[in-house]
Amino acid sequence: MTVAHNPVIRGFAPDPSLVRAGDWYYVATSSFEWFPTIPIHRSRDLARWEYAGHARGAVAGDSLAGVPDSGGIWAPSMSWDGERFWLVYAIVRSIGTPYFDLDTYVTTTTDVNGTWTAPRRVSSHGFDPALFHDNGRLWLLNMQSDHRPGGRRFDGIVLTELDRDTLRPVGDTHLLLQHERLIEGPKLLKRDGWYYLVLAEGGTGVEHGVRVARGRALTGPYALDSRPLLTSRDDPSLPLQKAGHAELVRTPDGDWFLSHLTARPLHTPYGPRCTLGRETAIQAVTWDADGWPRLRQGGWHPAVEVDIPTCTDVRPLPPAAGPCRQTPVRPAPPCTYIQYEGLRPTHREHARRVDDGSVTTGPGADPLSWPWNTLRGYAEPSWADTTARPGWIRLRGRQGPESRWDQSLLAQRITEHRAEAEVTVEAGPRTFTQAAGLVLRYNTESYLTLDLTWAEPAGEPQRGQQWRGAGRTVLSLQERDEEGLRQVAVVDVDAGTPVTLGVTVEGADARFWYVRDAVRTPVGPPLDFSRLSDDYGSRLRFTGALAGIHAHDLVDATFTADFTDFRLTCTAG
């Protein structure tokens, strides 16, 4: 027996699509505006997961330039036809308008860490598409949206047959189900002569849930189950909230399990806030006497610990092959997880979780690969140079931290409520338009930065004096929220020498510091880290908080900064 500790994929891993192919289980998750696109994890036992690759080339030109925060790739759905993996996903380019302005694409591969076919556009009724393979035929599921005044943005589930070769529609589109409650994220399976629709219900916040419908014919009619399969909306005290967006899978021994998204909220004076974003969890499922799926533990609340029988034909996990793969965690959550330690391109190392919860490094991975992420563009960019200075990454500054186009930023997901990040940076800013440093980021309206930059001589106002060549090298601590950007503190540092920057996150508090005379020295007061969450502000938010490095040069895009010894440590409990 193996015990899965939820979430099994921790920190910003929403909308999991679960599939079994042979001895392996695979989960694809949403990436939104972040690259690499559509991260994929794999497991032998549903409890221990490793990064397995991503859908390379999922976006034309490897660019999502201009997409809004929490736009981009929504809710990919992965399937396996016995020979190939299929991915279908929507690229959403508008949020907060009657129109989603999206395109739906399909890509396939025989190896999730290999070459994916060039994406082909298919019928784009709405987001959260899925594919269903049935007796050699291919069907596209979707939700539909009515953008007209008085229309419903979530107006039911539709089904269209696709030609397997051309991916063009075959015949009419069928309306399978409409419901007074919001439904989306449809997945189909067939069992004992029934077709089952597994649906996300109620939205993506604390009201989220999973509802199942079934019918004898693929094209309907479908009848809804009288109760939810999964939700936490009726009990705000549960440690796993926002449970929803699910998919069922059968093991080789005939057991059933459910993947779903969930979130671990911080309880703040402003209400629950989920700084880690939505994550991936697993639940055990049985079928009742009437043929409906039910959680094995009873009720509909998600369990934190789930017993998973050891499958009789599943072998032990082998070492991860190829670059940028993480080995599985032990069954219990590690007490400390160093996501990535060192920016050492000469070593070509990457972090790996091992059985005792510690971290080792090994050769073979590009240090700009997973778990590094970047915004709206390919994760091995021209503005990041790992060869100019051995042991360092050199970032060339481009646009500022609120740009939706050309940022120079590398970041990693924060996976626990206790975390610490630090890095050493060396740069010579000559104007306030140049800066480089450490960033905690949610989106363009929620971030915290401690940057090495330029300021006027003490006592002089902000009136362009940088053009006279005089000034100071300083550390500038800034916070951004929906009310605007504020400078919190300024500290003078020596020009032209490396400085180590850090931040310690304890729940809702983020305390920035730098190293002076071998001592950690605080910069400014504690800042509100909970604003870097799904639940802060008035706009839709779907991602999670990340920690990383960035640089900007708003005038010439020639300023460079060198970084080394980045370390992100996430501690459970």
VEXDREN-2710 file (C-alpha; in Angstrom, 1 decimal):
% VEXDREN-2710
k/r/px/py/pz
1/MET/0.0/0.0/0.0
2/THR/1.2/3.5/-0.9
3/VAL/0.0/6.7/0.7
4/ALA/-0.6/9.7/-1.5
5/HIS/-0.3/13.0/0.4
6/ASN/-2.4/15.7/-1.2
7/PRO/-1.6/17.8/-3.1
8/VAL/0.6/15.3/-4.9
9/ILE/1.9/18.1/-7.3
10/ARG/2.4/21.1/-5.1
11/GLY/2.3/24.8/-6.1
12/PHE/0.7/26.2/-9.2
13/ALA/-0.4/23.0/-10.9
14/PRO/-4.1/23.6/-11.8
15/ASP/-6.6/21.8/-14.0
16/PRO/-5.0/18.4/-14.0
17/SER/-5.8/16.1/-16.8
18/LEU/-4.9/12.5/-15.8
19/VAL/-4.3/9.6/-18.2
20/ARG/-2.7/6.1/-17.9
21/ALA/-0.5/4.8/-20.7
22/GLY/0.9/1.4/-20.0
23/ASP/2.7/1.4/-16.6
24/TRP/2.7/5.2/-16.3
25/TYR/0.2/7.8/-15.2
26/TYR/0.6/11.3/-16.7
27/VAL/-0.9/14.6/-15.6
28/ALA/-0.9/17.7/-17.8
29/THR/-1.7/21.1/-16.1
30/SER/-2.5/24.6/-17.2
31/SER/0.4/27.0/-17.8
32/PHE/-1.5/30.2/-18.7
33/GLU/1.0/33.0/-19.6
34/TRP/4.0/31.1/-18.4
35/PHE/6.6/29.0/-20.3
36/PRO/7.3/26.1/-20.5
37/THR/3.9/25.5/-21.9
38/ILE/1.7/22.7/-20.5
39/PRO/4.0/21.0/-17.9
40/ILE/3.5/17.2/-17.7
41/HIS/4.3/15.0/-14.7
42/ARG/4.4/11.3/-14.5
43/SER/4.1/8.6/-11.9
44/ARG/4.0/4.8/-11.5
45/ASP/1.8/4.8/-8.4
46/LEU/-0.2/8.1/-8.4
47/ALA/1.5/9.2/-5.2
48/ARG/5.1/10.1/-6.3
49/TRP/5.4/12.3/-9.3
50/GLU/8.2/13.6/-11.4
51/TYR/8.4/16.3/-14.1
52/ALA/8.4/14.5/-17.4
53/GLY/8.5/17.3/-20.0
54/HIS/6.1/19.8/-21.6
55/ALA/4.3/20.4/-24.8
56/ARG/7.0/22.1/-26.9
57/GLY/5.7/24.3/-29.6
58/ALA/2.2/24.5/-28.2
59/VAL/2.2/28.2/-29.1
60/ALA/3.0/29.5/-32.5
61/GLY/6.3/31.2/-32.6
62/ASP/6.8/30.3/-28.9
63/SER/5.2/33.6/-28.0
64/LEU/2.2/34.6/-25.9
65/ALA/3.2/38.3/-26.1
66/GLY/0.4/40.6/-25.1
67/VAL/-1.9/38.0/-23.5
68/PRO/-3.5/39.3/-20.3
69/ASP/-2.6/38.0/-16.8
70/SER/-4.1/34.5/-16.3
71/GLY/-4.7/34.3/-20.1
72/GLY/-2.8/32.0/-22.4
73/ILE/-3.2/28.2/-22.2
74/TRP/-6.2/27.1/-20.2
75/ALA/-7.0/23.6/-19.0
76/PRO/-5.2/21.2/-21.4
77/SER/-6.7/17.8/-21.7
78/MET/-4.5/14.8/-22.4
79/SER/-5.5/11.4/-23.8
80/TRP/-3.9/8.2/-25.0
81/ASP/-5.2/6.2/-28.0
82/GLY/-2.8/3.2/-27.5
83/GLU/-0.2/4.7/-29.8
84/ARG/0.0/8.4/-29.3
85/PHE/-0.6/11.1/-26.7
86/TRP/-3.1/13.7/-27.7
87/LEU/-3.3/17.2/-26.2
88/VAL/-6.2/19.6/-26.8
89/TYR/-6.1/23.1/-25.2
90/ALA/-7.4/26.6/-25.6
91/ILE/-5.3/29.8/-25.9
92/VAL/-7.4/32.5/-24.3
93/ARG/-6.6/36.1/-25.3
94/SER/-9.3/38.1/-23.6
95/ILE/-10.4/38.1/-19.9
96/GLY/-13.2/40.2/-18.4
97/THR/-15.0/40.8/-21.7
98/PRO/-18.1/39.1/-23.2
99/TYR/-15.7/37.4/-25.7
100/PHE/-13.0/35.0/-24.7
101/ASP/-11.3/35.4/-28.1
102/LEU/-9.8/32.0/-28.0
103/ASP/-8.4/29.3/-30.3
104/THR/-8.4/25.6/-29.6
105/TYR/-5.5/23.5/-30.8
106/VAL/-4.6/19.8/-31.0
107/THR/-1.1/18.3/-30.9
108/THR/0.2/14.8/-30.6
109/THR/3.3/12.9/-29.7
110/THR/4.6/9.4/-28.9
111/ASP/6.9/10.8/-26.1
112/VAL/5.8/13.6/-23.8
113/ASN/9.4/14.8/-23.5
114/GLY/10.0/14.5/-27.2
115/THR/8.7/16.2/-30.4
116/TRP/5.1/17.3/-30.5
117/THR/3.3/17.8/-33.9
118/ALA/2.6/21.3/-35.1
119/PRO/-0.6/22.4/-33.4
120/ARG/-3.7/22.4/-35.6
121/ARG/-6.7/24.6/-34.8
122/VAL/-10.0/22.9/-34.3
123/SER/-13.5/24.1/-33.6
124/SER/-13.3/26.7/-30.8
125/HIS/-16.7/26.8/-29.1
126/GLY/-15.1/27.7/-25.7
127/PHE/-12.3/26.9/-23.3
128/ASP/-11.7/23.6/-21.4
129/PRO/-11.8/21.3/-24.4
130/ALA/-11.3/17.5/-24.2
131/LEU/-11.0/14.6/-26.7
132/PHE/-12.8/11.3/-26.4
133/HIS/-11.7/8.2/-28.4
134/ASP/-14.5/5.8/-29.0
135/ASN/-14.2/2.7/-31.3
136/GLY/-11.7/4.4/-33.6
137/ARG/-13.7/7.7/-33.8
138/LEU/-12.5/11.0/-32.3
139/TRP/-14.8/13.5/-30.6
140/LEU/-14.2/17.0/-29.3
141/LEU/-15.9/18.1/-26.1
142/ASN/-16.3/21.7/-25.2
143/MET/-18.3/24.2/-23.2
144/GLN/-20.1/26.9/-25.2
145/SER/-20.4/30.6/-24.4
146/ASP/-23.1/33.0/-25.5
147/HIS/-21.5/36.4/-25.7
148/ARG/-24.7/38.3/-26.6
149/PRO/-26.3/40.7/-24.2
150/GLY/-28.5/38.5/-21.9
151/GLY/-26.5/35.4/-22.9
152/ARG/-24.9/33.0/-20.5
153/ARG/-21.1/32.8/-20.5
154/PHE/-21.4/29.1/-19.6
155/ASP/-24.2/27.9/-21.8
156/GLY/-23.8/24.1/-21.8
157/ILE/-21.6/21.3/-23.0
158/VAL/-21.3/20.4/-26.7
159/LEU/-19.8/17.5/-28.7
160/THR/-18.4/17.5/-32.2
161/GLU/-16.9/14.5/-34.1
162/LEU/-13.5/15.2/-35.7
163/ASP/-11.9/13.5/-38.7
164/ARG/-8.9/11.8/-37.1
165/ASP/-6.6/12.8/-40.0
166/THR/-7.7/16.3/-40.9
167/LEU/-9.3/17.2/-37.5
168/ARG/-12.2/18.9/-39.4
169/PRO/-15.7/18.6/-38.0
170/VAL/-17.8/15.6/-39.1
171/GLY/-21.5/16.2/-39.0
172/ASP/-23.4/18.4/-36.6
173/THR/-22.4/19.7/-33.2
174/HIS/-24.5/18.1/-30.4
175/LEU/-25.7/19.9/-27.3
176/LEU/-25.2/17.3/-24.5
177/LEU/-26.3/19.2/-21.4
178/GLN/-27.3/22.5/-20.0
179/HIS/-27.6/23.3/-16.3
180/GLU/-28.6/26.3/-14.2
181/ARG/-25.4/26.0/-12.3
182/LEU/-22.1/26.9/-14.1
183/ILE/-20.6/23.8/-15.7
184/GLU/-17.4/23.5/-17.6
185/GLY/-14.3/21.2/-18.0
186/PRO/-16.1/18.2/-19.5
187/LYS/-14.4/14.8/-19.6
188/LEU/-16.0/11.6/-21.0
189/LEU/-15.6/8.0/-20.2
190/LYS/-17.5/4.8/-21.0
191/ARG/-18.3/2.1/-18.3
192/ASP/-20.8/-0.7/-18.3
193/GLY/-22.8/0.6/-21.2
194/TRP/-23.0/4.2/-19.8
195/TYR/-21.3/7.3/-21.1
196/TYR/-20.2/9.4/-18.1
197/LEU/-19.6/13.2/-18.3
198/VAL/-17.3/14.4/-15.5
199/LEU/-17.9/18.2/-15.1
200/ALA/-16.4/21.0/-13.2
201/GLU/-19.2/22.8/-11.5
202/GLY/-19.6/26.2/-9.8
203/GLY/-16.6/28.2/-10.9
204/THR/-12.9/28.0/-9.9
205/GLY/-13.0/29.5/-6.4
206/VAL/-14.2/28.2/-3.1
207/GLU/-17.5/27.3/-4.7
208/HIS/-15.8/24.8/-7.1
209/GLY/-16.9/21.2/-7.3
210/VAL/-17.3/18.1/-9.5
211/ARG/-20.7/16.8/-10.8
212/VAL/-21.2/13.7/-13.0
213/ALA/-23.9/13.1/-15.6
214/ARG/-24.5/10.0/-17.7
215/GLY/-26.4/8.7/-20.7
216/ARG/-26.8/5.5/-22.7
217/ALA/-25.9/7.2/-26.0
218/LEU/-22.8/9.2/-26.6
219/THR/-24.8/12.2/-28.0
220/GLY/-27.3/12.1/-25.1
221/PRO/-29.5/12.7/-23.4
222/TYR/-27.5/13.0/-20.1
223/ALA/-29.0/13.1/-16.6
224/LEU/-27.1/14.7/-13.7
225/ASP/-26.3/12.9/-10.5
226/SER/-28.3/14.2/-7.7
227/ARG/-25.3/15.1/-5.6
228/PRO/-21.7/16.3/-6.2
229/LEU/-18.9/13.7/-6.6
230/LEU/-16.4/16.2/-5.0
231/THR/-16.5/19.6/-3.4
232/SER/-15.3/21.5/-0.3
233/ARG/-17.6/24.5/-0.7
234/ASP/-19.8/23.5/2.2
235/ASP/-16.9/23.4/4.8
236/PRO/-14.4/26.3/4.9
237/SER/-12.4/24.5/7.6
238/LEU/-11.2/21.8/5.3
239/PRO/-7.4/21.9/4.6
240/LEU/-8.1/21.3/0.9
241/GLN/-10.3/24.0/-0.6
242/LYS/-11.6/24.8/-4.2
243/ALA/-11.8/21.0/-5.0
244/GLY/-12.9/20.6/-8.6
245/HIS/-12.0/20.1/-12.3
246/ALA/-11.5/16.4/-12.2
247/GLU/-10.8/13.3/-14.4
248/LEU/-11.2/9.6/-13.7
249/VAL/-8.7/6.9/-14.5
250/ARG/-8.7/3.1/-14.0
251/THR/-5.6/1.3/-12.8
252/PRO/-4.5/-2.0/-14.3
253/ASP/-6.0/-3.8/-11.3
254/GLY/-9.4/-2.2/-11.8
255/ASP/-9.3/0.4/-9.1
256/TRP/-10.5/3.9/-9.9
257/PHE/-8.9/7.3/-9.0
258/LEU/-9.8/10.9/-9.6
259/SER/-7.4/13.7/-10.3
260/HIS/-8.6/17.2/-9.3
261/LEU/-7.4/20.7/-8.5
262/THR/-7.3/22.0/-5.0
263/ALA/-5.8/24.8/-2.9
264/ARG/-4.4/25.2/0.5
265/PRO/-5.5/28.7/1.8
266/LEU/-3.8/30.9/4.3
267/HIS/-6.3/32.3/6.8
268/THR/-5.7/36.0/6.9
269/PRO/-7.6/39.0/8.4
270/TYR/-8.9/39.6/4.8
271/GLY/-10.2/36.0/4.4
272/PRO/-8.6/32.9/2.9
273/ARG/-5.9/33.6/0.3
274/CYS/-4.2/30.9/-1.8
275/THR/-0.7/32.1/-2.5
276/LEU/0.4/28.7/-3.8
277/GLY/-2.3/28.8/-6.5
278/ARG/-4.3/25.7/-7.3
279/GLU/-2.6/22.4/-7.1
280/THR/-3.1/18.8/-8.1
281/ALA/-4.6/16.1/-5.8
282/ILE/-5.7/12.5/-6.1
283/GLN/-8.8/10.8/-4.6
284/ALA/-9.8/7.1/-4.5
285/VAL/-13.2/6.4/-6.2
286/THR/-15.7/3.5/-6.0
287/TRP/-19.0/2.9/-7.8
288/ASP/-22.2/2.6/-5.9
289/ALA/-25.0/0.0/-6.6
290/ASP/-26.7/2.5/-9.0
291/GLY/-23.6/2.9/-11.1
292/TRP/-22.5/6.4/-9.9
293/PRO/-18.9/7.2/-8.9
294/ARG/-18.4/8.0/-5.2
295/LEU/-15.3/8.9/-3.1
296/ARG/-14.0/5.8/-1.3
297/GLN/-13.9/7.6/2.0
298/GLY/-17.6/8.6/1.7
299/GLY/-19.2/12.0/1.3
300/TRP/-17.7/14.5/-1.2
301/HIS/-14.9/16.2/0.8
302/PRO/-11.3/15.7/-0.5
303/ALA/-9.0/13.6/1.7
304/VAL/-5.5/14.8/2.5
305/GLU/-4.1/11.2/2.7
306/VAL/-5.2/8.5/0.2
307/ASP/-4.3/4.8/0.3
308/ILE/-3.3/3.5/-3.1
309/PRO/-3.1/-0.3/-3.5
310/THR/0.2/-1.4/-5.0
311/CYS/-0.5/-2.5/-8.5
312/THR/0.7/-6.1/-9.2
313/ASP/2.4/-5.2/-12.5
314/VAL/3.9/-1.8/-11.7
315/ARG/7.7/-1.8/-11.4
316/PRO/9.7/0.6/-9.2
317/LEU/10.4/4.1/-10.5
318/PRO/13.6/4.1/-12.5
319/PRO/15.9/7.1/-12.5
320/ALA/14.5/10.0/-14.6
321/ALA/16.0/9.9/-18.1
322/GLY/16.9/13.0/-20.1
323/PRO/17.3/16.6/-19.1
324/CYS/15.3/18.6/-16.5
325/ARG/13.4/15.8/-14.8
326/GLN/12.8/15.7/-11.1
327/THR/12.9/12.3/-9.3
328/PRO/9.9/11.4/-7.2
329/VAL/9.4/12.5/-3.6
330/ARG/9.0/10.0/-0.8
331/PRO/5.4/9.2/0.2
332/ALA/5.4/11.7/3.0
333/PRO/5.9/15.4/2.1
334/PRO/9.5/16.4/2.5
335/CYS/10.3/18.7/5.4
336/THR/12.5/20.8/3.1
337/TYR/12.6/21.0/-0.7
338/ILE/15.3/23.0/-2.4
339/GLN/13.7/23.7/-5.8
340/TYR/17.0/24.7/-7.4
341/GLU/20.3/25.5/-5.9
342/GLY/23.0/27.3/-7.9
343/LEU/23.1/29.1/-11.2
344/ARG/26.1/27.1/-12.4
345/PRO/26.0/26.5/-16.1
346/THR/29.5/25.0/-16.1
347/HIS/28.2/22.2/-13.9
348/ARG/25.0/21.8/-15.9
349/GLU/23.1/20.7/-12.8
350/HIS/19.5/20.5/-11.8
351/ALA/17.7/19.9/-8.5
352/ARG/16.2/16.5/-7.8
353/ARG/14.0/15.3/-4.9
354/VAL/15.2/12.0/-3.4
355/ASP/13.7/9.5/-1.0
356/ASP/14.8/11.2/2.2
357/GLY/13.4/14.5/1.2
358/SER/16.8/16.1/0.6
359/VAL/18.0/17.4/-2.7
360/THR/20.9/16.3/-4.9
361/THR/22.2/17.7/-8.2
362/GLY/23.4/15.9/-11.2
363/PRO/24.8/16.6/-14.7
364/GLY/22.8/16.8/-17.8
365/ALA/20.2/19.6/-17.5
366/ASP/20.2/23.1/-18.8
367/PRO/20.0/25.5/-15.8
368/LEU/17.3/27.4/-17.7
369/SER/15.1/24.4/-17.9
370/TRP/12.5/23.2/-15.4
371/PRO/11.8/24.2/-12.7
372/TRP/12.6/27.6/-14.3
373/ASN/9.7/29.5/-15.9
374/THR/9.5/32.7/-17.8
375/LEU/6.7/34.9/-19.0
376/ARG/5.0/34.8/-22.4
377/GLY/8.1/33.5/-24.3
378/TYR/10.3/30.5/-24.6
379/ALA/12.3/29.4/-21.5
380/GLU/15.7/29.5/-23.2
381/PRO/15.7/33.1/-24.4
382/SER/18.3/35.3/-26.1
383/TRP/18.3/37.7/-23.1
384/ALA/19.6/35.1/-20.7
385/ASP/23.3/34.1/-21.2
386/THR/24.8/31.2/-19.3
387/THR/28.1/31.3/-21.2
388/ALA/29.4/34.8/-20.7
389/ARG/30.6/34.2/-17.2
390/PRO/31.1/30.7/-15.9
391/GLY/29.0/30.0/-12.9
392/TRP/26.6/32.9/-13.5
393/ILE/23.5/33.7/-15.5
394/ARG/23.6/37.1/-17.2
395/LEU/20.3/38.8/-17.9
396/ARG/20.0/41.6/-20.3
397/GLY/17.3/44.1/-19.1
398/ARG/14.3/44.7/-21.3
399/GLN/10.8/46.0/-20.3
400/GLY/9.6/46.5/-16.8
401/PRO/7.8/44.1/-14.5
402/GLU/4.4/45.2/-15.7
403/SER/5.0/44.5/-19.3
404/ARG/3.0/41.9/-21.1
405/TRP/5.5/41.7/-23.9
406/ASP/9.3/41.5/-23.3
407/GLN/10.3/40.9/-19.7
408/SER/13.6/39.4/-18.7
409/LEU/12.6/37.2/-15.8
410/LEU/13.2/33.6/-14.6
411/ALA/11.2/32.3/-11.8
412/GLN/10.2/29.1/-10.0
413/ARG/7.0/28.0/-8.3
414/ILE/6.7/28.4/-4.6
415/THR/5.3/25.1/-3.2
416/GLU/4.8/25.7/0.5
417/HIS/3.7/28.4/2.9
418/ARG/7.2/28.6/4.3
419/ALA/9.8/29.4/1.8
420/GLU/13.1/31.2/1.4
421/ALA/14.8/32.5/-1.7
422/GLU/18.2/34.1/-2.1
423/VAL/20.6/35.0/-4.9
424/THR/23.8/37.0/-5.5
425/VAL/23.7/39.7/-8.1
426/GLU/26.4/41.9/-9.6
427/ALA/25.5/44.9/-11.8
428/GLY/26.3/48.5/-12.4
429/PRO/23.1/50.5/-13.0
430/ARG/23.7/54.1/-14.1
431/THR/20.1/55.3/-14.2
432/PHE/16.9/54.7/-12.4
433/THR/15.6/53.0/-15.7
434/GLN/18.0/50.1/-15.0
435/ALA/17.5/47.6/-12.2
436/ALA/18.0/43.9/-11.4
437/GLY/17.3/41.7/-8.4
438/LEU/15.0/39.3/-6.6
439/VAL/11.3/39.2/-7.3
440/LEU/8.2/37.5/-5.7
441/ARG/5.6/37.6/-8.4
442/TYR/2.0/36.7/-9.0
443/ASN/1.2/38.9/-12.0
444/THR/1.6/42.5/-13.4
445/GLU/-0.5/43.9/-10.5
446/SER/0.9/41.8/-7.6
447/TYR/4.7/41.6/-7.1
448/LEU/7.4/42.4/-4.6
449/THR/10.9/43.3/-5.7
450/LEU/14.3/44.0/-4.1
451/ASP/16.4/45.5/-6.8
452/LEU/19.9/46.8/-7.3
453/THR/19.4/50.1/-9.0
454/TRP/20.5/53.8/-9.2
455/ALA/19.2/56.8/-7.2
456/GLU/20.0/60.5/-7.0
457/PRO/22.5/61.7/-4.5
458/ALA/21.1/61.9/-1.0
459/GLY/18.8/64.9/-0.6
460/GLU/18.2/65.6/-4.3
461/PRO/14.7/65.2/-5.8
462/GLN/13.8/62.8/-8.6
463/ARG/14.3/65.1/-11.5
464/GLY/16.5/63.3/-14.0
465/GLN/19.8/64.0/-12.4
466/GLN/21.1/60.6/-13.6
467/TRP/22.1/62.3/-16.8
468/ARG/24.8/64.3/-14.9
469/GLY/26.5/61.0/-14.0
470/ALA/26.2/61.5/-10.2
471/GLY/24.2/59.2/-8.0
472/ARG/24.2/56.3/-5.6
473/THR/23.9/52.5/-6.1
474/VAL/21.0/51.4/-3.9
475/LEU/18.8/48.5/-3.0
476/SER/15.2/49.5/-3.7
477/LEU/12.3/47.5/-2.1
478/GLN/9.0/48.0/-3.9
479/GLU/5.6/46.5/-3.6
480/ARG/2.8/46.5/-6.3
481/ASP/-0.9/45.8/-5.8
482/GLU/-4.1/47.0/-7.4
483/GLU/-3.6/50.4/-5.8
484/GLY/-0.3/51.0/-7.5
485/LEU/3.5/50.8/-7.1
486/ARG/5.1/52.0/-3.9
487/GLN/8.7/52.2/-2.8
488/VAL/9.0/50.8/0.7
489/ALA/12.7/51.2/1.5
490/VAL/16.0/52.3/0.0
491/VAL/19.4/51.1/1.3
492/ASP/22.8/52.3/0.0
493/VAL/25.3/49.6/-1.1
494/ASP/28.8/49.7/-2.6
495/ALA/28.8/50.2/-6.3
496/GLY/30.4/47.5/-8.5
497/THR/30.5/44.7/-5.9
498/PRO/28.2/41.5/-5.7
499/VAL/25.4/41.7/-3.2
500/THR/23.4/38.7/-1.8
501/LEU/19.7/39.4/-1.7
502/GLY/17.1/37.3/0.1
503/VAL/13.5/36.9/1.2
504/THR/11.9/34.8/3.9
505/VAL/8.2/33.9/3.5
506/GLU/6.3/32.8/6.6
507/GLY/2.6/32.5/5.7
508/ALA/1.4/35.9/4.8
509/ASP/4.6/37.8/5.6
510/ALA/7.5/38.3/3.3
511/ARG/10.7/39.7/4.9
512/PHE/13.4/40.9/2.5
513/TRP/17.0/41.1/3.5
514/TYR/20.5/41.4/2.1
515/VAL/23.9/40.2/3.4
516/ARG/26.2/42.9/4.8
517/ASP/29.4/41.9/6.6
518/ALA/28.3/38.2/6.5
519/VAL/25.1/39.2/8.4
520/ARG/21.5/39.2/7.1
521/THR/20.3/42.8/7.3
522/PRO/16.5/43.5/7.0
523/VAL/15.3/45.8/4.3
524/GLY/12.1/47.5/5.1
525/PRO/9.2/46.1/7.2
526/PRO/7.4/42.8/6.5
527/LEU/5.3/42.9/3.4
528/ASP/1.9/41.3/2.7
529/PHE/2.7/38.2/0.7
530/SER/-1.0/37.2/0.7
531/ARG/-1.7/39.8/-2.0
532/LEU/0.3/37.5/-4.3
533/SER/-2.7/35.1/-4.4
534/ASP/-5.6/33.9/-6.4
535/ASP/-8.0/35.6/-4.0
536/TYR/-6.7/39.1/-3.8
537/GLY/-8.1/41.9/-5.9
538/SER/-11.1/42.3/-8.1
539/ARG/-9.9/40.5/-11.3
540/LEU/-9.8/36.8/-12.2
541/ARG/-6.6/35.1/-11.1
542/PHE/-5.6/31.5/-11.9
543/THR/-1.9/31.0/-11.4
544/GLY/0.3/31.2/-8.2
545/ALA/3.2/32.9/-6.6
546/LEU/6.7/32.4/-7.9
547/ALA/10.2/33.5/-6.8
548/GLY/12.9/34.5/-9.2
549/ILE/15.3/36.9/-10.8
550/HIS/14.8/39.7/-13.2
551/ALA/16.4/42.7/-14.9
552/HIS/15.1/45.7/-16.8
553/ASP/16.5/48.5/-18.9
554/LEU/13.7/50.8/-20.1
555/VAL/15.7/52.9/-22.4
556/ASP/18.4/51.0/-24.3
557/ALA/17.8/47.3/-23.4
558/THR/21.6/46.9/-23.1
559/PHE/22.1/46.9/-19.3
560/THR/23.1/43.5/-18.0
561/ALA/23.2/41.9/-14.5
562/ASP/24.9/38.7/-13.4
563/PHE/23.3/36.3/-11.0
564/THR/24.7/33.3/-9.1
565/ASP/23.8/30.9/-6.3
566/PHE/20.0/31.1/-6.6
567/ARG/18.3/29.0/-4.0
568/LEU/14.6/28.5/-3.4
569/THR/13.8/26.4/-0.3
570/CYS/10.2/25.4/0.4
571/THR/9.4/23.9/3.8
572/ALA/6.2/21.9/4.6
573/GLY/4.4/22.1/7.8
END
